[in-house]
Amino acid sequence: MKKDIHPEYRKVVFLDTSSDFKFLSGSTQSSEETIEWEDGNTYPLIRVEISSDSHPFYTGKQKTDKVGGRVDRFKKKYNMK
């Protein structure tokens, strides 16, 4: 690999703004904000709108389509059996 062309890979803290869930992970993303983590070290803070803590797929609070598929909707629309 060529030197000095890749972004710096470091540990950062991601903060889910909708649930205040925080987790430490590796990333090349940078931030001006920092936060002190549980291990006593200070890391860059990246704010995200959704994470595994608030995403409907992971929380089990998914909305399901109870109407049916395309064919069922077509038949219902035109009163077909």
C-alpha positions as CSV (number, residue, x, y, z in Angstrom):
1,M,0.0,0.0,0.0
2,K,1.1,3.6,-0.6
3,K,2.0,5.6,2.4
4,D,0.2,8.7,3.5
5,I,-2.9,8.3,1.3
6,H,-5.2,6.4,3.6
7,P,-7.2,8.1,6.4
8,E,-6.2,7.4,10.0
9,Y,-8.1,4.5,11.5
10,R,-8.8,5.0,15.2
11,K,-11.3,4.3,18.0
12,V,-14.3,6.6,18.2
13,V,-17.5,6.7,20.3
14,F,-20.8,6.7,18.4
15,L,-23.8,8.3,20.2
16,D,-27.3,7.4,19.1
17,T,-29.1,10.8,19.6
18,S,-32.6,9.2,19.8
19,S,-31.8,6.8,22.6
20,D,-28.5,8.1,24.2
21,F,-26.9,4.7,23.5
22,K,-23.1,4.9,23.2
23,F,-20.7,2.4,21.8
24,L,-16.9,2.3,21.1
25,S,-15.8,1.2,17.6
26,G,-13.1,1.8,15.0
27,S,-13.6,4.3,12.3
28,T,-11.8,6.7,9.9
29,Q,-14.4,9.4,10.6
30,S,-13.2,12.4,12.5
31,S,-15.0,14.8,14.8
32,E,-14.2,18.0,16.7
33,E,-16.3,16.7,19.7
34,T,-14.7,14.4,22.2
35,I,-16.0,12.3,25.1
36,E,-14.4,10.4,28.0
37,W,-15.2,6.7,27.7
38,E,-15.6,4.2,30.5
39,D,-11.9,3.2,30.3
40,G,-10.8,6.7,31.2
41,N,-9.5,7.6,27.7
42,T,-10.9,10.4,25.6
43,Y,-12.2,9.6,22.1
44,P,-13.8,11.5,19.2
45,L,-17.6,11.6,19.4
46,I,-19.7,10.8,16.3
47,R,-23.4,11.5,16.7
48,V,-25.8,9.2,14.7
49,E,-29.5,9.3,14.3
50,I,-30.1,5.6,14.5
51,S,-28.2,2.6,15.7
52,S,-29.0,-1.0,16.6
53,D,-30.5,0.3,19.9
54,S,-33.2,2.3,18.2
55,H,-33.6,0.6,14.7
56,P,-37.0,-1.1,14.4
57,F,-35.4,-4.3,12.9
58,Y,-33.2,-4.8,15.9
59,T,-35.7,-3.7,18.6
60,G,-38.6,-5.9,17.2
61,K,-40.9,-2.9,16.8
62,Q,-41.3,-3.3,13.0
63,K,-44.5,-2.2,11.2
64,T,-45.9,-5.0,9.1
65,D,-48.1,-4.6,6.1
66,K,-51.3,-6.3,7.0
67,V,-53.1,-5.6,3.7
68,G,-51.3,-8.2,1.7
69,G,-49.3,-8.3,-1.5
70,R,-49.8,-6.6,-4.8
71,V,-52.1,-9.2,-6.2
72,D,-54.3,-9.1,-3.1
73,R,-54.6,-5.3,-3.2
74,F,-55.4,-5.5,-6.9
75,K,-58.2,-8.1,-6.3
76,K,-59.6,-6.1,-3.4
77,K,-59.5,-2.9,-5.5
78,Y,-61.5,-4.4,-8.3
79,N,-63.7,-6.7,-6.2
80,M,-62.2,-9.9,-7.7
81,K,-62.1,-13.3,-6.0
